[in-house]
Amino acid sequence: MKKAKIVLSLLLIIAAVALVGYTLSSQGDLHDLVMRLDPQNLAAADSRMQKARDRVLDGLPEGDRTKDLRNLDRYLEGYGPQLELDGENGLELFVYRNGPSLLAAGIALAVIGAALLITQLKALAKYRKPAVYLALAALLYAGVYIVENIAGASSMLMTVLKKGAIYALIAVSMNLLNGFTGLFSLGQAGFMLVGAYTYAIFTIASDSRIQVYQYYDGGLVQFALPTLVAIVLAGLVAAFFAYLIGLPVLRLKSDYLAIATLGFAEIIRAIFQYDGLGPITNGSNLLRKFTTFDTALFPFAVAGACIALIVLLIHSTYGRSFKAIRDDEVAAEAMGINLFRHKQMSFVISSFFAGVGGALLAMYQTTVQASAFKASMTYEILLIVVIGGMGSITGSILASFLFVASSEWWLRFLDNELVIGGVQIPLLRSGFRMVVFSVVIMVMVLFYRRGIMGDKEFNFSSLFKPRVKKGGGVRG
């Protein structure tokens, strides 16, 4: 069995190298391929066909792949029956059109093959767990990239994936505080607002500020930061606010803490719309023309990195202290854990990642306005955490995508009127989707009182441990 896995891993690596090599070799000169499609030069006798082919060829020097593919598709759709699209030409066309997706698949196969090989070699036993996680990450990101290229960046599926990734980060950050530390906070929307505004303010291009801050003479800030720097700054500003708020608030407990943090979120929303801060926040007007992302890989990469850091924190000594405080504050204090210090640390770290999530949400929405960050946004995140399971990272991630898909996509048809045989189906109208969604949430809470995952996590340990035979031997 062990030898079979080693052979399989080597075959995967060889197949990946062959796929990547062939794909790269087929991404060369499209000019020759277009000319080979018309070996009889029928375009010479058809001016429209000639014009369509020239449009493809003339656009190649610009190096715009999207435009080249659009022109090529128009050429093939209009004159496909007159062109030779079989055999080698058809294969090269397929590879050229899907080149990026095939490259992603090849790289993912290579990583999976290498990870499988590492898990079978005793000399590399200590690298088994990281290798498997790396393979899973490669599979995830390659899958997202391939789906984005096939379905299109503006498809509803990609909308759900992008928003789901952002909500997953925010839900996990809230779970760190509510689920792992036992602090009931409702200020998440406020910290998201701070992060979103910080990112937007510091990434608007200098030449666009006069248009955005048209009522405030171009605003106070007259420079722009790189995207990643601005995202980190968004988290730091949110963490700074959390530190200041936490000094008095974290001495409260239970419902009082929730009310205090909810009040902070409402106060900060009102302050950011105050005209006196208009040169910085643009008052009650929209912030726009800041840097956004073009691919779903960006929010997945940032959210994935942040969630990985939260997981490492939870499995550290600080994370065990958070859990001890959650389980029994008196016992934790008796063991020498500084309650206020660790609560403050959890609150600040959670707010940092909420600020980063707010920055990603601003990039996703392409505009920012304080009025959108209402208490209902915090309730949505809290609902995701409860549905997924308090104290479960994978539960929060899973629930985020299910929540976004259900509210934004799967139940959308319920908002449309339906007439069958001249009879209008009752209740199907605008707004009915949210009624059904609320009923679904109630049913889930009734049957899964501890959430989908409870406090459990997906267990990948079976991928690292050898299987044991019934007779007591160990399988390879």
VOGU-3710 file (C-alpha; in Angstrom, 3 decimals, decimal comma):
1> mkkakivlsl> 0,000/0,000/0,000  2,835/2,369/0,879  4,602/1,689/-2,423  1,360/2,291/-4,308  0,984/5,698/-2,644  4,566/6,620/-3,470  4,010/5,627/-7,105  0,744/7,591/-7,166  2,463/10,687/-5,761  5,219/10,456/-8,376
11> lliiaavalv> 2,640/10,056/-11,139  0,798/13,145/-9,875  4,004/15,168/-9,914  4,911/13,970/-13,432  1,387/14,711/-14,688  1,537/18,174/-13,094  4,878/18,982/-14,709  3,605/17,761/-18,103  0,394/19,804/-17,758  2,223/22,977/-16,768
21> gytlssqgdl> 4,836/22,522/-19,493  2,287/21,938/-22,262  0,130/24,821/-21,082  3,068/27,243/-21,052  4,157/26,116/-24,509  0,617/26,688/-25,834  0,435/30,220/-24,479  2,838/31,489/-27,100  2,018/33,266/-30,322  -1,733/33,308/-30,943
31> hdlvmrldpq> -1,065/34,773/-34,380  0,098/31,429/-35,817  -2,859/29,575/-34,312  -5,380/32,036/-35,781  -3,779/31,708/-39,224  -3,839/27,889/-39,017  -7,582/27,985/-38,354  -8,092/29,171/-41,925  -5,646/27,129/-44,040  -7,552/27,841/-47,266
41> nlaaadsrmq> -7,484/31,584/-46,576  -11,261/31,932/-46,968  -11,029/35,314/-45,277  -9,467/36,760/-48,423  -12,793/36,307/-50,237  -14,958/37,523/-47,342  -14,348/41,094/-46,168  -16,333/40,657/-42,927  -14,413/37,507/-42,046  -11,180/39,287/-42,875
51> kardrvldgl> -12,145/42,203/-40,637  -13,032/39,853/-37,742  -9,693/38,044/-38,073  -7,755/41,290/-38,309  -9,470/42,502/-35,153  -8,018/39,493/-33,340  -4,544/39,915/-34,810  -4,360/43,685/-34,409  -5,195/43,456/-30,712  -2,402/40,988/-29,882
61> pegdrtkdlr> 0,410/43,578/-29,493  -1,561/45,288/-26,690  -1,133/42,201/-24,476  -4,678/42,390/-23,086  -5,673/38,733/-22,670  -9,298/39,531/-21,852  -9,699/41,614/-24,984  -7,895/38,991/-27,088  -10,242/36,255/-25,865  -13,297/38,427/-26,524
71> nldrylegyg> -12,181/39,130/-30,103  -11,295/35,463/-30,635  -14,704/34,311/-29,376  -16,477/36,699/-31,748  -14,388/35,406/-34,648  -15,114/31,767/-33,801  -18,824/32,350/-33,176  -19,277/34,133/-36,476  -17,211/31,880/-38,712  -16,763/28,625/-36,776
81> pqleldgeng> -18,211/26,363/-39,520  -15,682/27,733/-42,041  -12,686/27,189/-39,753  -10,761/24,033/-38,872  -11,448/23,604/-35,169  -10,799/19,870/-34,872  -7,743/17,943/-33,796  -4,644/19,847/-32,749  -6,179/23,263/-33,452  -9,115/22,548/-31,148
91> lelfvyrngp> -6,813/21,316/-28,386  -4,580/24,389/-28,641  -7,626/26,657/-28,560  -8,885/24,924/-25,418  -5,501/25,202/-23,731  -5,118/28,862/-24,709  -8,582/29,790/-23,452  -8,181/27,916/-20,166  -4,445/28,454/-19,723  -4,549/30,113/-16,288
101> sllaagiala> -6,949/27,488/-14,932  -4,808/24,640/-16,256  -1,693/26,199/-14,729  -3,456/26,468/-11,378  -4,588/22,835/-11,643  -1,048/21,736/-12,527  0,500/23,566/-9,578  -2,146/22,157/-7,228  -1,483/18,627/-8,514  2,246/19,083/-7,961
111> vigaallitq> 1,719/20,286/-4,383  -0,717/17,426/-3,640  1,693/14,886/-5,114  4,594/16,277/-3,094  2,478/16,269/0,090  1,435/12,658/-0,513  5,066/11,691/-1,039  6,139/13,430/2,188  3,464/11,603/4,209  4,901/8,254/3,055
121> lkalakyrkp> 8,566/8,924/3,849  9,701/8,253/7,429  12,625/10,644/7,109  10,173/13,507/6,554  7,627/12,441/9,190  7,815/15,765/11,045  6,702/17,591/7,888  3,601/15,461/7,308  1,079/17,737/8,972  2,290/20,996/7,323
131> avylalaall> 2,483/19,209/3,970  -1,136/18,036/4,169  -2,371/21,487/5,178  -0,377/22,997/2,320  -1,951/20,525/-0,094  -5,445/21,369/1,180  -4,720/25,099/0,809  -3,397/24,573/-2,732  -6,517/22,574/-3,616  -8,781/25,279/-2,180
141> yagvyiveni> -7,121/28,236/-3,889  -6,721/26,424/-7,203  -10,405/25,478/-7,045  -11,458/29,079/-6,375  -9,277/30,358/-9,216  -10,579/27,769/-11,680  -14,217/28,397/-10,714  -13,674/32,147/-11,100  -12,261/31,690/-14,605  -15,096/29,371/-15,636
151> agassmlmtv> -18,083/31,051/-13,946  -16,875/34,630/-14,309  -15,856/37,142/-11,645  -19,312/38,757/-11,609  -21,319/35,518/-11,284  -23,496/34,933/-8,223  -21,319/31,975/-7,221  -18,227/34,181/-7,019  -20,203/36,862/-5,179  -21,103/34,291/-2,528
161> lkkgaiyali> -17,519/33,031/-2,306  -16,013/36,521/-1,945  -18,506/37,731/0,629  -18,419/34,380/2,410  -14,627/34,568/2,782  -14,878/38,063/4,290  -17,686/37,094/6,655  -15,726/33,984/7,661  -12,843/36,157/8,882  -15,176/38,488/10,793
171> avsmnllngf> -17,113/35,569/12,319  -13,910/33,820/13,423  -12,658/37,065/14,983  -15,942/37,384/16,877  -15,768/33,723/17,900  -12,330/34,363/19,395  -13,964/36,816/21,778  -17,433/35,303/22,332  -16,714/31,610/21,871  -13,171/31,124/23,171
181> tglfslgqag> -12,889/33,869/25,816  -16,514/33,985/26,934  -16,959/37,742/26,490  -20,323/38,728/25,034  -19,492/41,704/22,795  -21,765/43,369/20,231  -19,352/45,988/18,912  -18,169/44,127/15,825  -19,906/46,456/13,357  -18,201/49,454/14,953
191> fmlvgaytya> -14,729/47,978/14,538  -15,564/46,949/10,977  -16,624/50,541/10,301  -13,327/51,872/11,664  -11,356/49,415/9,536  -13,373/50,134/6,387  -13,019/53,909/6,754  -9,318/53,715/7,587  -8,628/51,606/4,519  -10,749/53,765/2,205
201> iftiasdsri> -9,303/57,070/3,424  -5,708/55,976/2,935  -6,072/54,284/-0,479  -7,949/56,929/-2,474  -5,639/58,189/-5,219  -4,475/61,780/-4,789  -5,932/62,889/-8,131  -9,362/61,452/-7,179  -9,678/63,098/-3,763  -11,076/66,361/-5,121
211> qvyqyydggl> -13,980/64,362/-6,625  -14,608/62,245/-3,532  -14,245/65,075/-1,015  -16,015/67,590/-3,242  -17,685/69,328/-0,270  -14,469/69,492/1,754  -11,899/70,855/-0,746  -10,285/67,495/-1,431  -10,077/66,385/2,212  -7,283/66,488/4,745
221> vqfalptlva> -5,289/63,387/3,716  -3,433/63,984/0,447  -1,506/60,741/-0,031  -2,259/57,063/-0,651  -0,759/53,956/0,951  -0,132/50,529/-0,647  -3,050/48,139/-0,334  -1,544/45,683/2,166  -0,150/48,485/4,323  -3,584/50,133/4,419
231> ivlaglvaaf> -5,239/46,822/5,393  -2,820/46,351/8,291  -3,341/49,996/9,298  -7,119/49,414/9,270  -6,667/46,582/11,745  -4,308/48,609/13,937  -6,671/51,592/14,139  -9,565/49,278/15,054  -7,347/47,621/17,691  -6,410/51,056/19,097
241> fayliglpvl> -10,072/51,977/19,479  -10,676/48,584/21,119  -7,834/49,240/23,571  -9,315/52,590/24,600  -12,849/51,228/24,856  -11,658/48,125/26,694  -10,090/50,016/29,578  -13,466/50,769/31,226  -15,747/48,333/29,384  -13,909/45,061/30,068
251> rlksdylaia> -14,498/45,488/33,773  -18,157/44,813/33,064  -19,608/41,345/32,619  -22,279/39,515/30,641  -25,147/41,672/29,351  -23,572/44,903/30,565  -20,525/44,323/28,370  -22,765/43,575/25,370  -24,773/46,785/25,913  -21,611/48,881/26,333
261> tlgfaeiira> -19,976/47,572/23,150  -23,233/47,947/21,219  -23,385/51,547/22,402  -19,818/52,100/21,198  -20,726/50,807/17,740  -23,684/53,191/17,491  -21,691/56,153/18,812  -18,782/55,591/16,415  -21,234/55,347/13,492  -22,726/58,725/14,423
271> ifqydglgpi> -19,301/60,327/14,931  -18,042/59,229/11,511  -21,038/60,951/9,887  -20,427/64,222/11,774  -19,789/67,084/9,334  -17,036/68,444/11,542  -14,934/65,382/10,610  -15,877/65,737/6,931  -12,319/66,557/5,751  -11,320/63,097/7,027
281> tngsnllrkf> -14,438/60,891/6,836  -16,348/62,823/4,124  -19,230/63,263/6,561  -22,379/61,402/5,591  -21,237/61,122/1,960  -19,848/58,029/0,251  -16,169/57,201/0,156  -15,274/55,764/-3,244  -12,511/55,477/-5,839  -10,259/53,563/-3,437
291> ttfdtalfpf> -8,328/50,427/-4,332  -10,418/47,256/-4,707  -9,590/43,647/-5,616  -10,095/42,100/-9,051  -9,990/38,430/-8,102  -11,579/36,297/-5,392  -8,129/34,969/-4,509  -7,317/38,219/-2,696  -10,011/38,031/0,018  -9,418/34,278/0,314
301> avagaciali> -5,669/34,842/0,773  -6,035/37,620/3,342  -8,860/35,889/5,223  -6,995/32,574/5,140  -3,801/34,114/6,529  -5,707/35,918/9,299  -7,703/32,824/10,278  -4,467/30,798/10,374  -2,997/33,348/12,809  -6,120/33,120/14,985
311> vllihstygr> -5,852/29,311/15,009  -2,203/29,524/16,057  -3,179/31,945/18,841  -5,951/29,649/20,096  -3,542/26,700/20,290  -0,928/28,754/22,151  -0,644/29,304/25,893  -2,631/32,524/25,486  -5,424/30,595/23,788  -5,531/28,108/26,660
321> sfkairddev> -5,756/31,040/29,062  -8,703/32,421/27,068  -10,477/29,072/27,358  -9,763/28,890/31,069  -11,354/32,321/31,553  -14,364/31,190/29,515  -14,836/28,032/31,563  -14,343/29,487/35,055  -12,985/32,944/35,838  -12,469/32,197/39,530
331> aaeamginlf> -10,455/29,050/38,814  -8,467/30,829/36,087  -7,557/33,655/38,437  -6,603/31,155/41,124  -4,198/29,566/38,629  -2,427/32,890/38,186  -4,072/34,117/34,984  -4,430/37,905/34,862  -8,097/38,196/33,909  -8,166/41,812/32,756
341> rhkqmsfvis> -4,938/41,532/30,765  -6,061/38,441/28,885  -9,566/39,801/28,285  -8,051/42,990/26,924  -5,695/40,999/24,698  -8,562/38,925/23,291  -10,692/42,046/22,772  -7,925/43,969/20,982  -6,877/41,033/18,765  -10,495/40,283/17,845
351> sffagvggal> -11,020/43,948/16,964  -7,847/43,994/14,851  -9,141/41,195/12,643  -12,603/42,785/12,574  -10,920/45,931/11,222  -9,145/43,878/8,560  -12,498/42,288/7,699  -14,027/45,757/7,427  -11,295/46,773/4,987  -11,994/43,684/2,851
361> lamyqttvqa> -15,719/44,421/2,983  -15,034/47,962/1,752  -13,028/46,546/-1,163  -15,853/44,119/-1,948  -18,565/46,811/-1,874  -16,346/49,414/-3,672  -17,967/52,182/-1,579  -18,122/52,955/2,136  -20,814/54,770/4,089  -21,179/54,741/7,865
371> safkasmtye> -24,948/54,297/7,740  -24,471/50,743/6,400  -22,695/49,535/9,553  -25,789/49,181/11,704  -26,371/46,918/14,686  -28,054/44,439/12,343  -24,633/43,734/10,805  -23,325/42,667/14,214  -26,392/40,479/14,690  -25,699/38,773/11,362
381> illivviggm> -22,142/37,952/12,430  -23,352/36,754/15,835  -25,947/34,574/14,112  -23,210/33,006/11,976  -21,123/32,280/15,082  -24,099/30,689/16,883  -25,129/28,620/13,852  -21,581/27,396/13,293  -20,961/26,677/16,954  -19,517/28,801/19,763
391> gsitgsilas> -15,869/27,846/20,057  -15,531/26,240/16,604  -13,374/27,842/13,921  -14,466/25,489/11,149  -18,079/25,942/12,266  -17,836/29,716/11,814  -16,267/29,312/8,374  -18,858/26,785/7,215  -21,756/28,833/8,599  -20,474/31,997/6,883
401> flfvasseww> -20,709/30,499/3,426  -24,054/28,831/4,179  -25,466/32,103/5,536  -24,341/34,177/2,558  -25,438/31,560/0,013  -28,885/31,177/1,602  -29,594/34,873/2,092  -28,093/36,103/-1,187  -28,573/33,280/-3,697  -30,428/30,046/-2,955
411> lrfldnelvi> -33,655/31,679/-1,739  -33,632/34,576/-4,194  -36,362/32,985/-6,351  -38,860/33,465/-3,498  -38,817/37,227/-4,132  -40,230/36,776/-7,648  -43,920/36,426/-8,410  -44,839/33,083/-9,987  -47,891/32,395/-12,163  -48,809/28,789/-13,064
421> ggvqipllrs> -51,780/28,162/-15,385  -53,009/31,699/-14,922  -53,008/31,329/-11,120  -50,585/33,420/-9,107  -48,815/31,487/-6,359  -49,549/33,275/-3,064  -46,841/34,768/-0,825  -44,146/34,725/-3,534  -43,254/38,398/-3,689  -40,509/40,819/-2,688
431> gfrmvvfsvv> -39,392/40,214/0,888  -40,755/36,671/1,241  -37,191/35,347/0,905  -36,243/36,784/4,300  -39,352/35,266/5,917  -38,362/31,767/4,728  -34,744/32,428/5,679  -35,811/33,356/9,207  -37,837/30,139/9,486  -34,823/28,109/8,303
441> imvmvlfyrr> -32,654/29,788/10,955  -35,235/28,995/13,654  -35,358/25,337/12,606  -31,552/25,083/12,651  -31,345/26,622/16,121  -34,025/24,208/17,404  -32,376/21,069/16,046  -28,731/22,173/16,379  -28,771/23,992/19,693  -24,982/23,991/19,938
451> gimgdkefnf> -24,566/24,913/16,288  -23,560/22,837/13,305  -20,156/21,936/14,746  -20,742/22,635/18,447  -17,266/23,226/19,854  -15,692/20,615/17,576  -13,367/21,109/14,611  -12,768/19,180/11,408  -10,246/16,483/12,296  -7,468/15,838/9,802
461> sslfkprvkk> -5,503/13,563/12,113  -6,551/10,504/10,096  -4,534/11,923/7,213  -1,345/11,803/9,280  -1,704/8,539/11,197  -1,191/5,113/9,624  -4,201/2,856/9,624  -4,146/-0,186/11,898  -5,165/-3,629/10,694  -7,648/-5,700/12,635
471> gggvrg> -4,893/-8,128/13,621  -2,832/-5,357/15,167  -0,435/-4,683/12,308  0,101/-1,276/10,771  -0,819/-0,592/7,183  1,431/1,574/5,036
//
